[in-house]
């Protein structure tokens, strides 16, 4: 019988993940699954738990929470891989706020459906990205994507909003606020596989998944197993230009817009020639005022349980 370790962040979705525990336990018990739930207790705890679980008798390690929880488990598994440990399968119970990573991986939001998928055990090997720079000179792994500029500031501002505001409304309010706070785009040099761009960029998204912020389709055609990042690079524009671009990004129809570039690349070197780089990876802060980033992709590193 397979052994399952559920790494649950009790404060995900502002406490909603903790409230989901009885439903999770009922589903695992009804399927006669050998499971253990461990709550994370501090930032980075999920990394430690996942790293320890690899090669320690667990067949499946499950992140129960949002994008931050999934990110920590991914980092733990990748650190275990660096030590040549055999990795368990990776599952996700999306009981967080945005759940952008699970969306991009084809994992449904209904817990009953997700547990059935986990029981079935169907997996696909997914790529994992790594960003080096800022507060992580040795690198931080990510599964969904990194944001540079506008969308990172939106995340910072959304985190400051009152507890009763969450999800898409919080991000939309934060986005409007960010238009006035973050307008002078940094001048960036972006080196890719076969091209180099030098321009003022209001936003750069480097995606392995498809969506950020719960509703912004940064890379609707992205494939997490093709060995390439899908990018969304937005040139400096007016405040009204940003407002007009919002609906296109939410619908995933920004490709072809004169302000938007959507190249593919397996590696990146991003340098702020003027200004600085506010950066997040899967919603986790990499830096508030960075100068240079190196971004790499590692093809087909983790076997994730999903429906496609």
Backbone as CSV, one residue per row, in Angstrom:
resi,resn,N_x,N_y,N_z,CA_x,CA_y,CA_z,C_x,C_y,C_z
1,UNK,0.845,-1.203,0.000,0.000,0.000,0.000,0.878,1.250,0.000
2,UNK,0.546,2.196,-0.861,1.313,3.435,-0.934,1.165,4.253,0.351
3,UNK,2.231,4.959,0.693,2.213,5.854,1.850,2.194,7.299,1.366
4,UNK,1.303,8.100,1.945,1.099,9.484,1.527,1.440,10.436,2.668
5,UNK,2.262,11.413,2.377,2.536,12.479,3.338,1.885,13.750,2.830
6,UNK,0.979,14.301,3.628,0.304,15.556,3.279,0.946,16.684,4.073
7,UNK,1.590,17.603,3.368,2.203,18.768,4.006,1.218,19.923,3.858
8,UNK,0.590,20.278,4.969,-0.523,21.241,4.934,-0.135,22.549,5.612
9,UNK,-0.385,23.633,4.914,-0.162,24.962,5.478,-1.471,25.443,6.109
10,UNK,-1.571,25.463,7.432,-2.856,25.766,8.076,-3.338,27.200,7.869
11,UNK,-2.444,28.109,7.506,-2.863,29.504,7.320,-3.149,29.830,5.858
12,UNK,-2.989,28.846,4.947,-3.320,29.090,3.542,-4.796,29.451,3.412
13,UNK,-5.092,30.307,2.457,-6.455,30.816,2.257,-6.997,31.436,3.539
14,UNK,-6.093,32.122,4.255,-6.449,32.820,5.499,-7.151,31.895,6.487
15,UNK,-6.601,30.686,6.620,-7.135,29.711,7.553,-8.065,28.693,6.937
16,UNK,-8.399,28.876,5.666,-9.313,27.942,5.010,-8.748,26.545,4.879
17,UNK,-7.421,26.440,4.738,-6.797,25.124,4.605,-6.973,24.298,5.875
18,UNK,-6.817,24.942,7.033,-7.035,24.245,8.312,-8.464,23.716,8.397
19,UNK,-9.415,24.514,7.956,-10.822,24.103,8.011,-11.117,22.957,7.049
20,UNK,-10.257,22.774,6.039,-10.485,21.718,5.054,-9.990,20.356,5.538
21,UNK,-9.290,20.306,6.681,-8.689,19.050,7.137,-9.730,17.940,7.352
22,UNK,-10.868,18.196,8.010,-11.837,17.101,8.173,-12.292,16.501,6.842
23,UNK,-12.512,17.342,5.839,-12.934,16.840,4.527,-11.819,16.027,3.877
24,UNK,-10.575,16.501,4.010,-9.431,15.777,3.446,-9.296,14.407,4.109
25,UNK,-9.379,14.375,5.442,-9.240,13.108,6.166,-10.361,12.139,5.798
26,UNK,-11.569,12.653,5.659,-12.698,11.785,5.319,-12.486,11.138,3.946
27,UNK,-11.976,11.913,2.992,-11.752,11.381,1.649,-10.629,10.348,1.635
28,UNK,-9.549,10.603,2.367,-8.448,9.650,2.391,-8.850,8.366,3.120
29,UNK,-9.620,8.504,4.203,-10.076,7.318,4.931,-11.053,6.491,4.095
30,UNK,-11.940,7.169,3.377,-12.928,6.447,2.569,-12.276,5.673,1.429
31,UNK,-11.066,6.096,1.052,-10.330,5.381,0.001,-9.266,4.444,0.574
32,UNK,-9.327,4.222,1.903,-8.414,3.290,2.591,-6.943,3.609,2.314
33,UNK,-6.598,4.880,2.396,-5.243,5.326,2.091,-4.425,5.475,3.372
34,UNK,-3.167,5.073,3.287,-2.226,5.175,4.402,-1.602,6.573,4.336
35,UNK,-2.094,7.468,5.176,-1.675,8.869,5.055,-1.273,9.455,6.401
36,UNK,-0.521,10.531,6.313,-0.147,11.318,7.484,-0.235,12.793,7.098
37,UNK,-0.827,13.604,7.974,-0.891,15.043,7.760,0.081,15.731,8.706
38,UNK,0.946,16.566,8.155,1.864,17.363,8.955,1.624,18.831,8.611
39,UNK,1.364,19.629,9.625,1.155,21.057,9.414,2.497,21.799,9.376
40,UNK,2.621,22.752,8.461,3.801,23.606,8.489,3.647,24.611,9.624
41,UNK,4.775,24.969,10.239,4.738,25.826,11.424,5.421,27.180,11.218
42,UNK,6.172,27.326,10.144,6.891,28.579,9.891,7.313,28.597,8.422
43,UNK,7.636,29.780,7.881,8.089,29.850,6.489,9.313,28.972,6.262
44,UNK,9.281,28.182,5.213,10.376,27.276,4.898,10.233,25.890,5.490
45,UNK,9.266,25.702,6.382,9.084,24.388,7.014,8.699,23.335,5.984
46,UNK,7.881,23.735,4.998,7.475,22.795,3.955,8.658,22.285,3.154
47,UNK,9.657,23.139,2.957,10.879,22.718,2.254,11.570,21.615,3.043
48,UNK,11.712,21.832,4.347,12.379,20.848,5.205,11.622,19.522,5.217
49,UNK,10.298,19.602,5.338,9.492,18.386,5.416,9.554,17.587,4.120
50,UNK,9.473,18.272,2.981,9.503,17.581,1.695,10.882,16.977,1.432
51,UNK,11.924,17.708,1.772,13.282,17.204,1.576,13.512,15.946,2.416
52,UNK,13.021,15.971,3.642,13.182,14.823,4.546,12.356,13.632,4.079
53,UNK,11.184,13.927,3.498,10.283,12.846,3.076,10.839,12.056,1.902
54,UNK,11.601,12.752,1.028,12.167,12.071,-0.144,13.143,10.983,0.312
55,UNK,12.937,9.793,-0.180,13.796,8.687,0.197,13.549,8.161,1.586
56,UNK,12.402,8.550,2.188,12.130,8.161,3.572,10.868,7.295,3.670
57,UNK,10.576,6.585,2.595,9.480,5.618,2.641,8.150,6.107,2.135
58,UNK,8.038,7.367,1.777,6.770,7.886,1.254,6.724,7.726,-0.260
59,UNK,5.602,7.262,-0.744,5.415,7.100,-2.185,4.903,8.368,-2.838
60,UNK,4.145,9.149,-2.073,3.568,10.395,-2.586,3.689,11.481,-1.521
61,UNK,4.165,12.643,-1.908,4.174,13.814,-1.030,3.203,14.830,-1.613
62,UNK,2.285,15.315,-0.779,1.194,16.166,-1.235,1.279,17.529,-0.565
63,UNK,1.243,18.578,-1.365,1.170,19.947,-0.852,-0.293,20.328,-0.715
64,UNK,-0.728,20.628,0.504,-2.102,21.062,0.757,-2.064,22.529,1.165
65,UNK,-2.476,23.381,0.275,-2.416,24.826,0.508,-2.521,25.542,-0.815
66,UNK,-1.820,26.666,-0.936,-1.832,27.434,-2.167,-0.505,27.337,-2.894
67,UNK,-0.220,28.367,-3.687,0.997,28.368,-4.493,2.260,28.364,-3.633
68,UNK,2.220,29.058,-2.492,3.390,29.095,-1.625,3.723,27.730,-1.049
69,UNK,2.698,26.977,-0.676,2.902,25.632,-0.137,3.471,24.706,-1.207
70,UNK,2.886,24.768,-2.406,3.397,23.959,-3.517,4.847,24.326,-3.817
71,UNK,5.156,25.617,-3.762,6.520,26.073,-4.031,7.502,25.498,-3.005
72,UNK,7.111,25.499,-1.743,8.007,24.960,-0.715,8.244,23.461,-0.917
73,UNK,7.196,22.722,-1.230,7.359,21.286,-1.444,8.230,21.034,-2.675
74,UNK,8.023,21.803,-3.734,8.874,21.674,-4.923,10.336,21.922,-4.562
75,UNK,10.602,22.964,-3.780,11.980,23.260,-3.397,12.578,22.136,-2.564
76,UNK,11.793,21.563,-1.658,12.281,20.448,-0.863,12.616,19.234,-1.711
77,UNK,11.728,18.928,-2.668,11.970,17.780,-3.539,13.190,18.007,-4.429
78,UNK,13.337,19.214,-4.951,14.478,19.499,-5.817,15.800,19.472,-5.040
79,UNK,15.779,19.928,-3.795,16.988,19.841,-2.960,17.332,18.385,-2.680
80,UNK,16.299,17.547,-2.515,16.542,16.111,-2.335,17.113,15.499,-3.613
81,UNK,16.621,15.944,-4.750,17.147,15.470,-6.029,18.622,15.819,-6.170
82,UNK,19.012,17.004,-5.688,20.420,17.403,-5.734,21.300,16.411,-4.962
83,UNK,20.704,15.776,-3.961,21.436,14.782,-3.155,21.250,13.366,-3.704
84,UNK,20.682,13.288,-4.923,20.477,12.003,-5.609,19.520,11.075,-4.878
85,UNK,18.589,11.666,-4.136,17.569,10.847,-3.478,16.444,10.530,-4.469
86,UNK,15.849,9.360,-4.298,14.708,8.990,-5.122,13.499,9.824,-4.703
87,UNK,12.859,10.460,-5.671,11.746,11.345,-5.347,10.418,10.611,-5.372
88,UNK,9.563,10.899,-4.396,8.193,10.384,-4.453,7.399,11.142,-5.520
89,UNK,6.242,10.618,-5.842,5.327,11.374,-6.692,4.881,12.630,-5.933
90,UNK,4.464,13.633,-6.681,4.063,14.919,-6.107,2.582,15.146,-6.375
91,UNK,1.836,15.398,-5.316,0.420,15.714,-5.448,0.113,17.075,-4.866
92,UNK,-1.014,17.650,-5.264,-1.442,18.944,-4.760,-2.919,18.893,-4.404
93,UNK,-3.238,19.334,-3.189,-4.622,19.597,-2.789,-4.778,21.108,-2.774
94,UNK,-5.434,21.693,-3.782,-5.478,23.156,-3.915,-6.493,23.799,-2.971
95,UNK,-6.054,24.022,-1.730,-6.930,24.628,-0.727,-6.378,25.999,-0.317
96,UNK,-5.676,26.652,-1.244,-5.135,27.981,-0.992,-5.982,29.061,-1.623
97,UNK,-5.377,30.207,-1.834,-6.117,31.364,-2.337,-6.110,31.417,-3.865
98,UNK,-4.919,31.487,-4.474,-4.865,31.641,-5.924,-4.852,30.322,-6.680
99,UNK,-4.064,29.361,-6.192,-3.959,28.031,-6.801,-3.594,28.096,-8.289
100,UNK,-2.714,29.023,-8.635,-2.317,29.180,-10.031,-1.458,28.013,-10.514
101,UNK,-0.588,27.498,-9.653,0.251,26.374,-10.040,-0.612,25.166,-10.398
102,UNK,-1.537,24.803,-9.521,-2.368,23.626,-9.782,-3.215,23.827,-11.037
103,UNK,-3.673,25.050,-11.268,-4.440,25.338,-12.492,-3.595,25.036,-13.726
104,UNK,-2.352,25.520,-13.732,-1.485,25.311,-14.877,-1.099,23.867,-15.091
105,UNK,-1.155,23.068,-14.023,-0.792,21.655,-14.124,-1.998,20.762,-14.419
106,UNK,-3.162,21.353,-14.572,-4.349,20.570,-14.887,-4.953,19.850,-13.705
107,UNK,-4.787,20.432,-12.512,-5.334,19.828,-11.294,-6.636,20.540,-10.939
108,UNK,-7.743,19.833,-10.841,-9.036,20.467,-10.550,-9.108,20.972,-9.114
109,UNK,-10.094,21.820,-8.836,-10.237,22.406,-7.501,-11.096,21.559,-6.578
110,UNK,-11.933,20.686,-7.108,-12.814,19.849,-6.290,-12.002,18.785,-5.570
111,UNK,-12.032,18.794,-4.237,-11.204,17.867,-3.465,-11.542,16.407,-3.741
112,UNK,-12.799,16.092,-3.893,-13.198,14.713,-4.166,-12.575,14.226,-5.468
113,UNK,-12.590,15.074,-6.492,-12.008,14.720,-7.791,-10.492,14.584,-7.678
114,UNK,-9.869,15.513,-6.934,-8.412,15.488,-6.788,-7.965,14.215,-6.080
115,UNK,-8.655,13.832,-5.011,-8.271,12.622,-4.273,-8.429,11.385,-5.163
116,UNK,-9.447,11.354,-5.998,-9.602,10.235,-6.934,-8.422,10.169,-7.892
117,UNK,-7.948,11.355,-8.331,-6.761,11.388,-9.198,-5.534,10.857,-8.456
118,UNK,-5.410,11.255,-7.195,-4.267,10.798,-6.400,-4.316,9.291,-6.212
119,UNK,-5.508,8.761,-5.974,-5.667,7.305,-5.853,-5.254,6.632,-7.157
120,UNK,-5.673,7.209,-8.277,-5.324,6.648,-9.584,-3.839,6.708,-9.873
121,UNK,-3.185,7.781,-9.375,-1.738,7.861,-9.470,-1.183,8.223,-10.834
122,UNK,-2.040,8.697,-11.764,-1.528,9.077,-13.090,-0.633,10.301,-12.969
123,UNK,0.558,10.218,-13.531,1.508,11.326,-13.421,2.018,11.772,-14.783
124,UNK,2.563,12.978,-14.807,3.374,13.425,-15.936,4.594,14.146,-15.361
125,UNK,5.690,14.075,-16.072,6.921,14.719,-15.628,6.892,16.181,-16.042
126,UNK,7.102,17.076,-15.079,7.046,18.503,-15.375,8.418,19.158,-15.202
127,UNK,8.596,20.250,-15.946,9.800,21.064,-15.827,9.747,21.870,-14.535
128,UNK,10.909,22.216,-14.024,11.018,23.074,-12.852,12.002,24.201,-13.177
129,UNK,11.626,25.424,-12.807,12.496,26.565,-13.034,13.318,26.890,-11.799
130,UNK,14.372,27.649,-12.022,15.191,28.141,-10.915,15.581,29.584,-11.201
131,UNK,15.417,30.440,-10.200,15.838,31.830,-10.314,16.982,32.066,-9.334
132,UNK,18.043,32.694,-9.842,19.228,32.985,-9.042,19.418,34.492,-8.991
133,UNK,19.486,35.040,-7.782,19.667,36.474,-7.628,18.838,37.004,-6.476
134,UNK,18.942,38.315,-6.223,18.189,38.916,-5.138,18.562,38.314,-3.799
135,UNK,17.540,37.900,-3.042,17.766,37.293,-1.727,18.171,35.825,-1.824
136,UNK,18.292,35.294,-3.036,18.603,33.874,-3.236,19.789,33.714,-4.195
137,UNK,20.997,34.080,-3.726,22.174,33.953,-4.592,22.479,32.507,-4.965
138,UNK,21.979,31.547,-4.178,22.168,30.132,-4.506,20.979,29.556,-5.272
139,UNK,19.953,30.373,-5.449,18.822,29.959,-6.267,17.593,29.534,-5.489
140,UNK,16.448,29.721,-6.098,15.151,29.266,-5.575,14.398,28.617,-6.726
141,UNK,13.873,27.431,-6.499,13.116,26.729,-7.526,11.679,27.244,-7.578
142,UNK,11.049,27.067,-8.726,9.640,27.446,-8.862,8.955,26.536,-9.871
143,UNK,7.654,26.383,-9.691,6.876,25.520,-10.574,5.994,26.267,-11.539
144,UNK,5.440,27.403,-11.107,4.500,28.146,-11.943,5.191,29.247,-12.733
145,UNK,5.851,30.181,-12.046,6.522,31.249,-12.780,7.063,32.326,-11.865
146,UNK,7.840,33.216,-12.467,8.317,34.381,-11.746,7.757,35.634,-12.401
147,UNK,7.524,36.642,-11.584,7.056,37.932,-12.072,8.053,39.009,-11.709
148,UNK,8.268,39.913,-12.641,9.191,41.025,-12.433,8.452,42.317,-12.736
149,UNK,8.436,43.227,-11.775,7.819,44.527,-12.027,6.397,44.618,-11.543
150,UNK,5.502,44.989,-12.439,4.135,45.355,-12.092,3.408,44.288,-11.290
151,UNK,3.426,43.036,-11.771,2.632,42.013,-11.085,3.193,41.674,-9.719
152,UNK,4.508,41.871,-9.540,5.098,41.656,-8.220,4.607,42.706,-7.230
153,UNK,4.574,43.962,-7.666,4.067,45.036,-6.802,2.591,44.809,-6.490
154,UNK,1.838,44.294,-7.460,0.421,43.970,-7.212,0.314,42.967,-6.063
155,UNK,1.177,41.942,-6.086,1.171,40.955,-5.008,1.510,41.567,-3.665
156,UNK,2.505,42.471,-3.658,2.863,43.148,-2.408,1.679,43.945,-1.871
157,UNK,1.004,44.668,-2.768,-0.125,45.501,-2.346,-1.335,44.662,-1.927
158,UNK,-1.564,43.539,-2.611,-2.690,42.665,-2.248,-2.515,42.121,-0.838
159,UNK,-1.269,41.831,-0.461,-0.990,41.287,0.875,-1.281,42.294,1.975
160,UNK,-1.309,43.583,1.634,-1.563,44.630,2.625,-3.053,44.883,2.853
161,UNK,-3.908,44.340,1.995,-5.337,44.622,2.084,-5.972,43.903,3.268
162,UNK,-7.114,44.395,3.759,-7.801,43.757,4.888,-8.154,42.300,4.604
163,UNK,-8.298,41.525,5.657,-8.510,40.081,5.538,-9.770,39.731,4.760
164,UNK,-10.810,40.601,4.819,-12.057,40.257,4.140,-11.941,40.387,2.626
165,UNK,-10.851,41.002,2.144,-10.613,41.090,0.706,-9.609,40.025,0.316
166,UNK,-9.992,39.138,-0.584,-9.084,38.076,-1.019,-9.419,37.698,-2.455
167,UNK,-8.606,36.819,-3.013,-8.857,36.314,-4.351,-8.782,37.385,-5.415
168,UNK,-9.602,37.214,-6.444,-9.580,38.116,-7.598,-9.884,39.559,-7.221
169,UNK,-10.895,39.857,-6.371,-11.146,41.261,-6.009,-9.924,41.940,-5.391
170,UNK,-9.204,41.213,-4.533,-8.022,41.791,-3.900,-6.962,42.138,-4.933
171,UNK,-6.753,41.243,-5.888,-5.736,41.490,-6.911,-6.134,42.645,-7.828
172,UNK,-7.420,42.757,-8.127,-7.870,43.855,-8.993,-7.706,45.201,-8.288
173,UNK,-8.064,45.261,-7.006,-7.883,46.501,-6.243,-6.406,46.848,-6.156
174,UNK,-5.580,45.838,-5.871,-4.141,46.063,-5.782,-3.560,46.504,-7.120
175,UNK,-4.094,45.954,-8.217,-3.600,46.319,-9.542,-3.882,47.782,-9.853
176,UNK,-5.081,48.240,-9.516,-5.417,49.650,-9.742,-4.505,50.550,-8.910
177,UNK,-4.269,50.158,-7.662,-3.388,50.935,-6.797,-1.963,50.975,-7.350
178,UNK,-1.520,49.834,-7.912,-0.158,49.737,-8.425,0.066,50.640,-9.628
179,UNK,-0.972,50.890,-10.405,-0.841,51.792,-11.560,-0.289,53.141,-11.126
180,UNK,-0.676,53.580,-9.940,-0.243,54.892,-9.458,1.056,54.813,-8.662
181,UNK,1.345,53.626,-8.080,2.562,53.480,-7.283,3.776,53.117,-8.125
182,UNK,3.547,52.303,-9.142,4.665,51.728,-9.901,4.443,52.034,-11.375
183,UNK,4.991,53.142,-11.818,4.746,53.533,-13.196,6.031,53.719,-13.993
184,UNK,7.090,54.174,-13.354,8.359,54.375,-14.057,9.058,53.032,-14.212
185,UNK,8.901,52.434,-15.369,9.433,51.096,-15.610,10.951,51.102,-15.669
186,UNK,11.597,50.072,-15.145,13.056,49.981,-15.240,13.497,49.662,-16.669
187,UNK,14.688,50.114,-17.015,15.289,49.764,-18.298,15.989,48.426,-18.119
188,UNK,15.561,47.426,-18.872,16.075,46.073,-18.698,16.803,45.573,-19.935
189,UNK,17.796,44.755,-19.682,18.426,43.963,-20.734,18.063,42.512,-20.470
190,UNK,17.423,41.886,-21.453,16.965,40.510,-21.309,17.646,39.656,-22.368
191,UNK,18.533,38.770,-21.923,19.213,37.851,-22.824,18.495,36.505,-22.793
192,UNK,18.114,36.018,-23.971,17.422,34.738,-24.111,18.263,33.788,-24.956
193,UNK,17.698,32.631,-25.294,18.431,31.638,-26.076,18.977,32.224,-27.375
194,UNK,18.100,32.881,-28.120,18.468,33.324,-29.467,18.207,34.810,-29.701
195,UNK,17.985,35.569,-28.653,17.667,36.984,-28.843,18.046,37.776,-27.602
196,UNK,18.100,39.078,-27.773,18.368,39.988,-26.661,17.483,41.218,-26.820
197,UNK,16.855,41.610,-25.714,15.974,42.775,-25.707,16.528,43.799,-24.734
198,UNK,16.501,45.059,-25.126,16.862,46.132,-24.215,15.779,47.203,-24.318
199,UNK,14.950,47.316,-23.288,13.843,48.265,-23.302,13.320,48.476,-21.894
200,UNK,12.528,49.530,-21.714,11.830,49.762,-20.448,10.648,48.807,-20.381
201,UNK,10.589,48.005,-19.316,9.554,46.977,-19.189,8.720,47.235,-17.939
202,UNK,7.437,47.431,-18.118,6.551,47.597,-16.971,6.334,46.257,-16.267
203,UNK,6.499,45.143,-17.052,6.258,43.826,-16.475,6.951,42.762,-17.320
204,UNK,7.535,41.790,-16.636,8.091,40.609,-17.300,7.629,39.382,-16.520
205,UNK,6.921,38.489,-17.188,6.510,37.226,-16.569,7.232,36.090,-17.271
206,UNK,7.827,35.216,-16.477,8.554,34.053,-16.996,7.798,32.817,-16.501
207,UNK,7.097,32.155,-17.406,6.104,31.176,-16.996,6.462,29.743,-17.374
208,UNK,6.251,28.852,-16.405,6.214,27.416,-16.650,4.755,26.967,-16.651
209,UNK,3.933,27.636,-15.824,2.488,27.437,-15.828,1.816,28.414,-16.765
210,UNK,0.564,28.747,-16.460,-0.210,29.576,-17.390,-0.749,30.857,-16.767
211,UNK,-1.017,30.850,-15.456,-1.784,31.933,-14.837,-1.086,32.460,-13.604
212,UNK,-1.316,33.753,-13.300,-0.860,34.356,-12.046,-1.987,35.209,-11.463
213,UNK,-1.916,35.419,-10.147,-2.876,36.306,-9.502,-4.310,35.827,-9.543
214,UNK,-4.535,34.548,-9.796,-5.875,33.996,-9.784,-6.675,34.242,-11.039
215,UNK,-6.257,35.193,-11.886,-7.081,35.508,-13.053,-6.303,36.064,-14.240
216,UNK,-4.999,36.253,-14.095,-4.218,36.865,-15.171,-3.501,35.771,-15.965
217,UNK,-3.925,35.582,-17.210,-3.405,34.514,-18.068,-2.127,34.999,-18.753
218,UNK,-1.029,34.936,-18.014,0.241,35.442,-18.529,0.756,34.625,-19.709
219,UNK,0.466,33.331,-19.729,0.984,32.462,-20.788,-0.029,31.356,-21.072
220,UNK,-1.120,31.680,-21.761,-2.206,30.707,-21.935,-1.812,29.467,-22.728
221,UNK,-0.744,29.550,-23.526,-0.329,28.404,-24.334,0.854,27.650,-23.724
222,UNK,1.265,28.027,-22.521,2.441,27.419,-21.903,2.244,25.928,-21.651
223,UNK,3.315,25.173,-21.837,3.310,23.737,-21.553,4.397,23.460,-20.510
224,UNK,4.047,22.830,-19.402,5.025,22.632,-18.316,5.991,21.481,-18.533
225,UNK,6.013,20.920,-19.740,6.908,19.789,-19.985,7.640,19.913,-21.324
226,UNK,7.773,21.156,-21.827,8.409,21.340,-23.131,9.842,21.859,-23.041
227,UNK,10.351,22.038,-21.808,11.716,22.509,-21.645,11.924,23.975,-21.947
228,UNK,10.825,24.745,-22.001,10.915,26.159,-22.350,10.043,27.009,-21.434
229,UNK,10.515,28.196,-21.121,9.688,29.194,-20.458,8.866,29.934,-21.504
230,UNK,7.607,30.228,-21.173,6.778,31.114,-21.981,6.790,32.473,-21.312
231,UNK,7.099,33.517,-22.072,7.284,34.828,-21.476,6.199,35.818,-21.905
232,UNK,5.960,36.771,-21.041,5.066,37.894,-21.348,5.812,39.157,-20.935
233,UNK,6.329,39.888,-21.927,7.125,41.086,-21.690,6.315,42.294,-22.149
234,UNK,6.015,43.193,-21.213,5.177,44.349,-21.522,6.022,45.616,-21.455
235,UNK,6.034,46.337,-22.559,6.814,47.568,-22.667,6.154,48.702,-21.883
236,UNK,6.963,49.674,-21.469,6.449,50.866,-20.787,5.338,51.516,-21.614
237,UNK,4.282,51.933,-20.944,3.171,52.595,-21.612,2.547,53.593,-20.647
238,UNK,1.462,54.209,-21.064,0.753,55.143,-20.190,-0.104,54.367,-19.190
239,UNK,-0.575,55.066,-18.178,-1.474,54.414,-17.207,-2.730,53.907,-17.908
240,UNK,-3.266,54.681,-18.823,-4.453,54.236,-19.558,-4.119,53.035,-20.433
241,UNK,-2.891,53.006,-20.944,-2.475,51.851,-21.734,-2.474,50.571,-20.911
242,UNK,-2.059,50.679,-19.656,-2.076,49.522,-18.764,-3.508,49.074,-18.504
243,UNK,-4.368,50.040,-18.233,-5.777,49.726,-17.958,-6.403,48.998,-19.150
244,UNK,-6.110,49.462,-20.357,-6.675,48.833,-21.554,-6.120,47.440,-21.787
245,UNK,-4.919,47.201,-21.275,-4.291,45.895,-21.471,-4.815,44.845,-20.495
246,UNK,-5.334,45.291,-19.343,-5.825,44.367,-18.311,-6.767,43.305,-18.868
247,UNK,-7.853,43.688,-19.574,-8.804,42.663,-20.049,-8.162,41.640,-20.974
248,UNK,-7.202,42.081,-21.774,-6.534,41.151,-22.688,-5.716,40.121,-21.916
249,UNK,-4.996,40.581,-20.880,-4.192,39.649,-20.088,-5.097,38.691,-19.316
250,UNK,-6.205,39.187,-18.804,-7.131,38.317,-18.086,-7.743,37.268,-19.011
251,UNK,-7.944,37.636,-20.267,-8.506,36.696,-21.240,-7.430,35.857,-21.926
252,UNK,-6.161,36.235,-21.732,-5.073,35.516,-22.382,-4.942,35.821,-23.859
253,UNK,-5.375,37.028,-24.272,-5.345,37.399,-25.693,-4.339,38.513,-25.977
254,UNK,-3.333,38.655,-25.107,-2.376,39.750,-25.262,-1.345,39.525,-26.366
255,UNK,-1.166,38.288,-26.800,-0.185,38.005,-27.858,-0.537,38.805,-29.109
256,UNK,0.452,39.434,-29.693,0.234,40.244,-30.879,-0.026,41.708,-30.591
257,UNK,-0.290,42.058,-29.327,-0.473,43.463,-28.962,0.858,44.187,-29.166
258,UNK,0.847,45.420,-29.677,2.109,46.115,-29.981,3.018,46.347,-28.775
259,UNK,2.469,46.325,-27.561,3.281,46.533,-26.367,3.822,45.228,-25.771
260,UNK,3.388,44.101,-26.318,3.649,42.804,-25.688,4.515,41.915,-26.573
261,UNK,5.515,41.297,-25.946,6.314,40.271,-26.605,6.106,38.959,-25.857
262,UNK,6.020,37.844,-26.599,5.765,36.537,-25.974,6.758,35.484,-26.484
263,UNK,8.045,35.692,-26.250,9.044,34.719,-26.722,9.105,33.478,-25.846
264,UNK,9.815,32.472,-26.331,10.115,31.259,-25.585,11.624,31.187,-25.374
265,UNK,12.039,30.659,-24.230,13.467,30.526,-23.971,13.685,29.517,-22.850
266,UNK,14.823,28.832,-22.893,15.149,27.866,-21.842,16.020,28.478,-20.755
267,UNK,16.587,29.626,-21.026,17.395,30.319,-20.013,17.319,31.822,-20.257
268,UNK,17.522,32.574,-19.189,17.398,34.030,-19.250,18.444,34.670,-18.357
269,UNK,18.884,35.831,-18.778,19.697,36.691,-17.929,19.067,38.082,-18.006
270,UNK,18.572,38.562,-16.867,17.822,39.820,-16.836,18.557,40.809,-15.951
271,UNK,18.915,41.957,-16.515,19.695,42.961,-15.807,18.977,44.300,-15.837
272,UNK,18.905,44.950,-14.681,18.339,46.300,-14.613,19.444,47.300,-14.945
273,UNK,19.379,47.917,-16.126,20.346,48.934,-16.512,20.033,50.258,-15.825
274,UNK,18.746,50.504,-15.628,18.261,51.654,-14.855,17.096,51.172,-14.004
275,UNK,16.980,51.677,-12.783,15.928,51.215,-11.888,16.315,49.892,-11.239
276,UNK,15.323,49.161,-10.759,15.588,47.908,-10.043,14.505,46.880,-10.344
277,UNK,14.709,45.668,-9.811,13.840,44.531,-10.103,13.087,44.067,-8.865
278,UNK,11.795,44.355,-8.749,10.981,43.664,-7.741,10.546,42.324,-8.329
279,UNK,10.814,41.228,-7.601,10.647,39.897,-8.188,9.953,38.956,-7.208
280,UNK,9.042,38.143,-7.735,8.490,37.033,-6.950,8.614,35.748,-7.758
281,UNK,8.642,34.623,-7.066,8.588,33.300,-7.683,7.456,32.531,-7.028
282,UNK,6.436,32.177,-7.814,5.250,31.497,-7.276,4.642,32.271,-6.110
283,UNK,4.727,33.604,-6.179,4.167,34.447,-5.128,5.089,34.690,-3.953
284,UNK,6.247,34.016,-3.910,7.208,34.198,-2.827,8.228,35.264,-3.228
285,UNK,8.487,36.222,-2.348,9.370,37.335,-2.677,10.806,36.860,-2.888
286,UNK,11.367,37.225,-4.038,12.772,36.953,-4.332,13.613,38.178,-3.990
287,UNK,13.114,39.343,-4.322,13.761,40.591,-3.942,12.817,41.742,-4.211
288,UNK,13.040,42.841,-3.508,12.249,44.053,-3.741,12.959,45.016,-4.674
289,UNK,14.298,44.994,-4.656,15.060,45.898,-5.517,16.324,45.190,-6.005
290,UNK,16.125,44.169,-6.832,17.260,43.414,-7.355,17.917,44.113,-8.537
291,UNK,19.090,43.617,-8.893,19.840,44.183,-10.014,19.979,43.220,-11.182
292,UNK,20.098,41.919,-10.872,20.325,40.952,-11.943,19.778,39.587,-11.542
293,UNK,19.192,38.891,-12.527,18.664,37.547,-12.314,19.170,36.618,-13.400
294,UNK,19.393,35.381,-13.008,19.613,34.308,-13.968,18.488,33.297,-13.748
295,UNK,17.823,32.913,-14.828,16.680,32.003,-14.731,16.952,30.797,-15.630
296,UNK,16.828,29.610,-15.045,17.103,28.365,-15.771,15.899,27.442,-15.689
297,UNK,15.803,26.545,-16.662,14.768,25.519,-16.604,15.427,24.147,-16.584
298,UNK,14.865,23.260,-15.757,15.339,21.885,-15.652,14.208,20.977,-16.161
299,UNK,14.395,20.377,-17.325,13.300,19.617,-17.946,12.912,18.358,-17.167
300,UNK,11.613,18.161,-17.029,10.993,16.929,-16.547,11.651,16.387,-15.276
301,UNK,11.553,17.168,-14.229,12.222,16.849,-12.974,11.357,16.100,-11.966
302,UNK,10.055,16.422,-11.933,9.172,15.898,-10.888,7.967,15.257,-11.535
303,UNK,7.564,14.090,-11.010,6.364,13.398,-11.477,5.175,13.920,-10.664
304,UNK,4.303,14.685,-11.329,3.154,15.268,-10.638,1.887,14.491,-10.979
305,UNK,1.063,14.270,-9.978,-0.213,13.591,-10.185,-1.228,14.608,-10.686
306,UNK,-1.803,14.344,-11.842,-2.733,15.310,-12.439,-3.729,14.581,-13.334
307,UNK,-4.594,15.353,-13.934,-5.669,14.750,-14.734,-5.403,14.755,-16.226
308,UNK,-4.269,15.361,-16.648,-3.988,15.421,-18.091,-2.579,14.941,-18.377
